[in-house]
Amino acid sequence: MLWLSEARADDSGSKQHFILHLGRIVTPLTRQQLMLVALGIITLITPIAATSFGAANISFMDVIQVFINKMANLTQANGMTERIVMELRLPRILLAFVAGAGLSLAGSVLQTVTRNPLADPYLFGISSGASFGAVVMLTLFTGSGFFENAGMAANSGIFSGSGALSGLLWFSLPFGAFIGASLSVLIVLALSGLGLNSQVERMLLSGVATSFMFGALTSLLLYFASPQATASVLFWSLGSFAKASWSLLVLPTLVIGASLFIILGMKRQIMALQAGDETAHTLGVNVPKLRLNMLLLCSLITAILVATCGGIGFVGLMIPHTVRMLFPGRQPIILTALVGGLFMVWIDVLARCLLGNQELPVGIITAAIGSMFFLLILRKRRVMP
């Protein structure tokens, strides 16, 4: 009996030792780890869930079946469902993701290199300059007169027409948008300065003034346009993914992907600017050159997205702040792009489903949410000592 009790005591002690050892190995997940797990689940679900929303009634399981048949190279029983999913909704979702990721990257970089939490391609005047450049190109490549054929081009999708006009628009819109965005950046730098003593607040105010100036010039061009062309360009300028296609995805994806690699490669120099221009200069960073290069890169990102899907504001303001709140003390560039892409996908779903018989421009929804976010940031900065 004594031997049996000792064996039981040894067995109980080994179990307690195993439980303690297992507790040391399997530690509870931290808040940031839980956020990463949740973000991963949302990333996996979003493509399928977002594809099931729209005017046509397509269930979640139908979308999964279409994807499985496509990967297995099987014939779809319902060809109309496959066409809606693969040719209409999936390119739109991918374009929304690319646009959200690009705008979030541009906003994060602008906030870092200017050391201003309110910096954003929309507030900085870059979006307005890009829109002005794109509208100017539309006027140049539509024959004689203002927008004689632009309405047709816009109604059929800026890049989805046929013939010489479509080819010229495919090349000229991004080019004109980049010229306009770069001109906006140069005006802001000329007003605020580029060197070590440039004032961050003055740079933001210069961006707001530049945005109003280019907005007025764009309105002047639209004043001389035909009513049909004005309505088409106005809807495009408010931001929409309605004309998304696989061919339209190529240029934005290449530009945003290349920009992401450039930003990741220069992350150390960009992060050094957070400590101040003087500190970054002592660390060997060429501050004026780096700032100018990053501003031009943000101009390129914004120009491509404006030319592709119109003006979408405040995404570059909200997403970097949200990511910094979720992951304090870190600067996760890839996570910023991922959260921005997911945010834009669901904003587009909301734009499609909010009204029964028509679609809202996504720029209206992002502006409504972003303006409230902007006021919250201002209030937070005001109450800070």
C-alpha atoms as one frame of an Amber mdcrd trajectory, in Angstrom:
protein
   0.000   0.000   0.000   2.861   2.350   0.843   4.439   1.571  -2.516   1.115
   2.286  -4.271   0.631   5.652  -2.538   4.185   6.668  -3.397   3.582   5.787
  -7.053   0.419   7.846  -7.083   2.236  10.772  -5.486   5.009  10.529  -8.118
   2.419  10.385 -10.881   0.591  13.446  -9.491   3.858  15.332  -9.200   4.853
  14.520 -12.793   1.463  15.717 -14.043   1.833  19.005 -12.171   5.358  19.387
 -13.520   4.107  18.718 -17.080   1.295  21.277 -16.698   3.719  23.909 -15.392
   6.145  23.176 -18.230   3.319  23.359 -20.793   2.200  26.688 -19.302   5.674
  28.095 -19.837   5.624  27.013 -23.481   2.031  27.965 -24.371   1.859  31.567
 -23.154  -1.280  33.645 -23.710  -1.312  35.663 -26.904  -0.558  39.340 -26.546
  -2.920  42.021 -27.789  -0.845  42.643 -30.900  -0.671  38.917 -31.670  -4.440
  38.647 -31.354  -4.802  41.599 -33.725  -2.517  39.890 -36.233  -4.550  36.664
 -36.025  -7.804  38.594 -36.505  -6.303  40.514 -39.427  -5.195  37.264 -41.045
  -8.693  35.781 -40.722 -10.267  38.920 -42.200  -7.770  38.830 -45.074  -8.719
  35.240 -45.903 -12.466  35.839 -45.700 -12.631  39.224 -47.449 -12.114  38.134
 -51.106 -14.925  35.579 -50.921 -17.287  37.556 -48.705 -16.910  40.816 -50.655
 -17.480  39.010 -53.962 -20.857  37.733 -52.765 -22.239  41.273 -52.362 -23.826
  43.062 -55.317 -26.932  43.534 -57.411 -26.990  39.889 -58.549 -27.860  37.398
 -55.826 -24.756  35.200 -55.492 -24.274  33.294 -52.260 -21.065  32.756 -50.318
 -20.963  29.085 -51.333 -21.511  29.958 -54.997 -18.419  32.163 -54.908 -16.375
  29.375 -53.316 -17.608  26.944 -55.972 -16.600  29.327 -58.758 -13.101  29.688
 -57.297 -12.715  25.925 -56.879 -13.861  25.244 -60.437 -11.519  27.913 -61.761
  -8.499  26.509 -59.910  -9.377  22.945 -60.938 -10.093  24.088 -64.518 -13.597
  22.642 -64.376 -16.615  23.843 -66.344 -18.982  26.016 -64.335 -22.603  24.897
 -64.385 -23.860  28.490 -64.273 -21.781  30.475 -66.734 -23.437  33.775 -65.823
 -22.368  33.420 -62.187 -18.789  32.739 -63.239 -18.729  35.793 -65.501 -20.102
  38.050 -62.766 -17.596  36.775 -60.214 -14.481  36.551 -62.393 -14.997  39.429
 -64.832 -16.904  42.014 -62.789 -16.572  41.602 -59.050 -13.120  40.080 -58.554
 -11.236  42.702 -60.634 -13.165  45.395 -58.793 -12.204  43.965 -55.410  -8.546
  43.689 -56.400  -8.493  47.246 -57.758 -10.069  48.526 -54.542  -7.449  46.646
 -52.520  -4.577  48.048 -54.602  -5.989  51.583 -54.361  -6.443  51.371 -50.598
  -2.954  49.948 -50.112  -1.361  52.622 -52.305  -3.161  55.539 -50.651  -2.290
  54.190 -47.190   1.371  53.872 -48.147   1.431  57.401 -49.540  -0.215  58.788
 -46.418   2.147  56.939 -44.083   5.215  58.174 -45.956   3.912  61.749 -46.114
   3.209  61.791 -42.385   6.716  60.515 -41.687   8.781  62.718 -43.994   6.829
  65.860 -43.018   6.483  64.830 -39.344   2.857  65.933 -39.468   0.088  63.499
 -38.450  -2.402  65.375 -40.644  -0.470  64.889 -43.897  -2.398  63.068 -46.620
  -2.327  63.037 -50.455  -5.779  64.638 -50.445  -4.995  67.352 -47.883  -1.509
  67.897 -49.281  -2.847  68.967 -52.680  -1.426  65.969 -54.526  -4.838  64.468
 -55.353  -6.176  67.797 -56.613  -3.101  68.321 -58.772  -3.397  64.816 -60.194
  -7.096  65.327 -60.947  -6.347  68.619 -62.687  -3.631  67.014 -64.821  -5.932
  64.140 -65.787  -8.779  66.494 -66.728  -6.388  68.611 -68.821  -5.313  65.487
 -70.700  -8.933  64.563 -71.269  -9.473  67.936 -72.931  -6.385  67.587 -75.134
  -7.191  64.125 -76.501 -10.865  64.496 -77.309 -10.634  66.273 -80.624 -11.654
  69.898 -80.992 -13.602  71.554 -78.207 -13.943  70.625 -74.592 -14.916  67.018
 -73.844 -16.723  66.322 -77.109 -15.947  62.649 -76.770 -14.829  62.533 -73.137
 -18.319  61.717 -71.962 -18.378  58.641 -74.159 -14.896  57.690 -72.965 -15.807
  58.148 -69.335 -19.126  56.362 -69.632 -17.518  53.357 -71.248 -14.675  53.348
 -68.701 -11.698  55.648 -68.902  -9.497  52.903 -70.292 -12.054  50.506 -71.688
 -12.875  52.057 -75.021 -11.534  51.101 -78.412  -9.471  52.801 -81.063  -6.887
  55.557 -80.967  -8.764  57.635 -78.400  -8.750  54.789 -75.873  -5.032  54.188
 -76.393  -4.195  57.856 -75.961  -6.306  58.058 -72.810  -4.644  54.917 -71.391
  -1.241  56.597 -71.687  -2.113  60.255 -71.242  -4.247  60.109 -68.096  -1.530
  58.674 -65.787   1.063  60.925 -67.419  -1.064  64.045 -67.007  -2.020  63.092
 -63.459   1.639  62.613 -62.521   2.594  65.977 -64.034  -0.213  67.664 -62.096
   0.685  65.895 -58.852   4.388  66.716 -59.264   3.547  70.341 -59.983   1.502
  70.421 -56.788   4.442  69.037 -54.798   6.843  71.580 -56.311   4.488  74.450
 -55.446   4.171  73.209 -51.861   7.949  72.883 -51.522   8.489  76.310 -53.048
   6.138  77.837 -50.484   7.338  75.894 -47.451  10.986  75.133 -48.200  12.869
  71.867 -48.543  15.857  72.256 -46.253  16.393  71.462 -42.598  14.577  74.574
 -41.433  11.358  74.003 -43.376   8.239  74.379 -41.247   5.958  71.360 -41.127
   2.778  73.372 -40.417   3.584  75.740 -43.264   3.969  72.759 -45.599   0.503
  71.471 -44.723  -1.094  74.908 -45.129   0.633  75.265 -48.491  -0.817  71.903
 -49.498  -4.346  72.960 -48.547  -3.989  76.216 -50.516  -2.598  74.322 -53.517
  -5.500  71.874 -53.319  -8.021  74.721 -53.512  -6.161  76.281 -56.430  -6.130
  73.120 -58.533  -9.730  72.408 -57.548 -10.747  75.817 -58.889  -8.870  75.233
 -62.153 -10.538  71.849 -62.584 -13.955  73.411 -61.989 -13.156  76.037 -64.620
 -12.442  73.333 -67.195 -15.639  71.501 -66.305 -17.609  74.738 -66.668 -16.934
  74.733 -70.424 -17.763  71.046 -70.840 -20.994  69.539 -72.092 -23.505  68.437
 -69.394 -23.050  64.748 -70.206 -19.259  64.946 -70.079 -19.390  67.002 -66.881
 -21.558  64.402 -65.151 -19.257  61.568 -66.267 -16.058  63.316 -65.193 -17.651
  64.424 -61.927 -18.598  60.845 -61.019 -15.096  59.694 -61.931 -13.453  62.465
 -59.891 -15.413  61.412 -56.794 -13.856  57.959 -56.968 -15.320  54.744 -58.311
 -14.249  51.178 -59.115 -17.244  50.529 -61.369 -15.144  50.196 -64.542 -12.561
  47.821 -63.092 -11.150  45.145 -65.398  -8.182  42.812 -65.485  -6.326  45.033
 -67.961  -6.940  48.086 -65.775  -5.265  46.320 -62.842  -1.854  45.980 -64.476
  -0.463  49.505 -64.186  -1.633  50.289 -60.616  -0.442  46.911 -59.348   3.021
  47.331 -60.868   3.421  50.896 -59.591   2.152  50.186 -56.061   4.217  46.988
 -55.832   7.409  48.726 -56.972   6.732  51.660 -54.627   6.279  49.277 -51.704
   9.673  47.685 -52.366  11.318  51.118 -52.627   9.760  52.272 -49.351  10.803
  49.050 -47.592  14.350  49.455 -48.922  14.567  53.028 -47.587  12.678  52.405
 -44.354  15.665  53.174 -42.107  16.281  56.562 -43.715  12.560  57.404 -43.655
  12.223  56.445 -39.988  15.276  58.586 -39.148  13.274  61.680 -40.133  10.931
  61.071 -37.204  13.692  62.128 -34.816  14.050  65.467 -36.613  15.908  66.762
 -39.628  19.045  67.599 -37.642  19.223  64.142 -36.074  18.656  62.446 -39.446
  21.356  64.666 -40.961  23.859  63.598 -38.301  23.009  59.967 -39.093  24.106
  60.526 -42.695  20.706  61.029 -44.294  20.480  63.556 -47.105  17.270  65.081
 -45.792  16.308  67.405 -48.703  16.986  64.731 -51.322  15.147  62.002 -49.395
  12.157  64.248 -48.741  11.919  65.289 -52.391  12.244  61.696 -53.621   9.556
  60.449 -51.236   7.212  63.284 -52.154   7.655  62.500 -55.851   7.055  58.801
 -55.155   3.837  59.653 -53.314   2.904  61.843 -56.282   3.392  58.897 -58.639
   1.258  56.597 -56.469  -1.513  59.171 -56.176  -1.402  60.046 -59.884  -1.780
  56.436 -61.017  -4.672  55.844 -58.639  -6.424  59.107 -59.535  -6.101  58.311
 -63.242  -7.454  54.798 -62.647 -10.273  55.261 -60.142 -10.623  59.002 -59.509
 -10.074  61.034 -56.369 -10.465  59.175 -53.064  -9.637  61.243 -50.023  -8.696
  60.710 -46.372  -7.657  57.048 -46.715  -4.006  58.050 -46.359  -4.918  59.997
 -43.229  -7.035  57.396 -41.428  -5.259  54.109 -42.050  -1.720  54.999 -40.816
  -3.218  56.426 -37.611  -5.385  53.358 -37.131  -2.444  50.989 -37.614  -0.323
  52.977 -35.153  -3.127  52.747 -32.592  -3.471  48.998 -33.113   0.288  48.398
 -33.049   1.787  51.128 -30.842   5.506  51.725 -31.004   5.856  50.076 -34.419
   5.936  51.255 -38.019   4.534  48.236 -39.938   4.565  49.374 -43.559   3.237
  46.103 -44.964   0.457  45.981 -42.372  -0.461  49.573 -43.241  -0.860  48.588
 -46.887  -2.849  45.469 -45.939  -5.257  47.313 -43.628  -5.705  50.064 -46.214
  -6.539  47.545 -48.913  -9.066  45.697 -46.747 -10.643  48.980 -45.658 -11.124
  50.114 -49.256 -12.621  46.763 -50.303 -15.347  47.023 -47.673 -15.933  50.708
 -48.389 -16.576  49.697 -51.999 -18.979  46.981 -50.826 -20.801  49.617 -48.785
 -20.919  51.935 -51.803 -22.507  49.175 -53.884 -25.060  48.055 -51.307 -26.004
  51.223 -49.425 -28.570  52.288 -52.037 -30.873  49.803 -53.684 -30.873  50.903
 -57.325 -27.666  52.873 -57.686 -24.076  53.063 -56.552 -22.459  55.759 -54.444
 -18.975  57.057 -55.328 -16.527  55.699 -52.789 -14.950  59.143 -52.407 -18.135
  60.424 -50.759 -18.062  57.688 -48.122 -14.337  58.057 -47.379 -14.738  61.847
 -47.155 -17.633  61.487 -44.709 -15.692  59.087 -42.485 -12.374  60.898 -42.930
 -13.713  64.318 -41.995 -14.917  62.965 -38.651 -11.578  61.236 -38.157  -9.788
  64.499 -38.986 -11.797  66.355 -36.331 -11.022  63.671 -33.759  -7.292  64.010
 -34.434  -7.499  67.795 -34.081  -9.375  67.427 -30.806  -6.846  64.916 -29.520
  -3.949  67.240 -30.364  -5.750  70.104 -28.647  -6.238  68.284 -25.325  -2.651
  67.044 -25.303  -0.419  69.111 -22.974
